Amino acid sequence: MHLVHYNNKYNPSDANKQPDGLAVLGVLFMISKEDNQNLSAIIDKLSSIQYRNSEVKLDKELKLKSLLPDTFPYFRYTGSLTTPPCSEVVTWTVFVDTVQISTAQ
């Protein structure tokens, strides 16, 4: 999962053109038999997103921290976006520990 953040000293549409424009948190999933309730607020709304630039309001509050691993060893490096235009404007943080997700999710 990629949680993309833009540097608020730029407009969101301009951040991907700045060398310090974006920060991405990378979280790897581990398959579990149990649903991850912290992901439910997002997963429950995915079917409502059918078109580019669609917006959906979540039914319950979502705290970013609930989507991250419980411990925080991580790797950090500067790199690029993973999709075109693949601009080299990202500070990547990739967590060593995983987050559980069920096969159904």
C-alpha positions in Angstrom: 0.0 0.0 0.0 1.3 3.5 -0.9 0.2 6.4 1.2 1.1 9.5 -0.8 1.6 12.9 0.7 2.5 16.1 -0.9 4.6 18.9 0.6 2.1 21.6 1.6 4.4 24.4 0.5 3.3 23.5 -3.0 -0.1 23.2 -4.7 -1.0 19.5 -4.9 -0.9 19.6 -8.7 2.7 21.1 -8.7 4.2 18.9 -6.0 5.2 16.2 -8.5 7.4 18.7 -10.2 9.5 19.7 -7.1 12.5 17.8 -5.8 11.0 17.7 -2.3 7.4 17.5 -3.5 6.2 14.1 -2.4 6.6 11.6 0.5 5.3 8.1 0.2 4.8 5.6 3.0 5.1 2.0 1.7 3.5 -0.7 3.6 3.6 -4.4 2.7 0.8 -6.8 3.4 0.8 -10.3 4.9 -2.2 -12.5 4.1 -4.1 -13.5 7.2 -7.2 -15.5 7.9 -8.8 -12.6 9.8 -10.0 -9.3 8.2 -8.1 -6.2 9.2 -10.8 -4.0 10.7 -8.5 -1.0 10.3 -8.8 -1.3 6.5 -12.6 -1.8 6.4 -13.4 1.9 6.2 -11.5 2.0 2.9 -12.3 -1.4 1.5 -16.1 -1.0 2.1 -16.1 2.1 -0.2 -14.0 0.7 -3.1 -17.0 -0.4 -5.1 -18.3 3.2 -5.0 -15.2 4.4 -6.9 -15.8 3.7 -10.5 -14.3 6.7 -12.4 -11.1 8.7 -12.3 -11.2 11.6 -9.9 -14.2 10.1 -8.0 -14.6 11.1 -4.4 -16.2 9.1 -1.6 -16.8 10.0 2.0 -15.9 7.3 4.6 -18.6 6.3 7.0 -16.3 6.3 10.0 -13.2 8.1 11.1 -9.9 6.8 9.8 -6.6 7.4 11.6 -3.5 7.1 9.4 -1.6 5.5 12.2 -4.1 2.5 12.2 -2.9 1.6 8.7 0.7 1.4 9.6 2.7 -1.4 11.3 2.8 -1.4 15.1 6.6 -1.0 15.1 8.6 1.5 13.0 11.9 0.1 11.7 12.0 1.4 8.1 14.1 2.1 5.1 14.2 5.7 3.7 15.5 6.8 0.3 14.9 9.3 -2.4 13.4 7.9 -5.6 10.7 8.3 -8.1 7.0 7.8 -8.7 6.1 4.3 -9.7 3.7 5.5 -12.4 4.3 7.9 -15.3 5.8 10.5 -15.4 8.0 8.6 -12.9 9.4 11.9 -11.6 12.3 11.6 -9.2 10.6 13.7 -6.5 9.7 11.2 -3.8 11.1 10.6 -0.4 10.2 7.0 0.2 9.7 5.4 3.6 9.2 1.6 3.4 8.3 -0.2 6.6 10.1 -3.4 7.5 7.2 -4.9 9.3 4.0 -5.9 7.5 0.3 -5.3 8.1 -2.3 -8.1 8.0 -4.9 -8.3 5.3 -7.3 -11.2 4.6 -7.7 -12.9 1.3 -11.3 -11.6 1.1 -10.1 -8.1 1.6 
